Amino acid sequence: MDNARSQAYGRVVKTLDELGNVKLTPDEAQIIRNAADALFFDGDGYDELAAAEDLVQQLVDAGRWTEESGHRLVDDVAACGPSAGVR
């Protein structure tokens, strides 16, 4: 595990802590958390990442999240994995 992955995981957790209750339902937050956890701890969470990407796109399409915020969150989740930055 490298520092970049740890920092990305920290950003995801911080985002969920700060915005999760306001901008995400508990089920939506869990989808994001599952993806970050699977990538960070198991190194194999690409199905979970796809689910998180789909969720964020739905949130953007519904106007609940900005495209910039959504992409930043997905990028941070993806960076939790061993192939950091690859989406």
GIMO-V673271 format. One line per field, one symbol per residue. ss: DSSP state (@ for helix, = for strand, . for the rest). phi: phi as a letter, one per 30 degrees, with the letter a starting at -180 (. if undefined). psi: psi as a letter, one per 30 degrees, with the letter a starting at -180 (. if undefined). A space follows every 10 residues. Layout:
ss: ???
phi: ???
psi: ???
This chain:
ss: ..@@@@@@@@ @@@@@@@@@@ @@@..@@@@@ @@@@@@@@@@ @@...@@@@@ @@@@@@@@@@ @.....@@@@ @@@@@@@@.. .......
phi: .cdddddddd ddddddddce dccbdedddd dddedddddd dcibbddddd dddddddddd ddidbddddd dddddddddd ddceicb
psi: kleeeeeeee eeeeeeeefe fefkleeeee eeeeeeeeee efgihfeeee eeeeeeeeee efgfkleeee eeeeeeeeff lfhkfk.
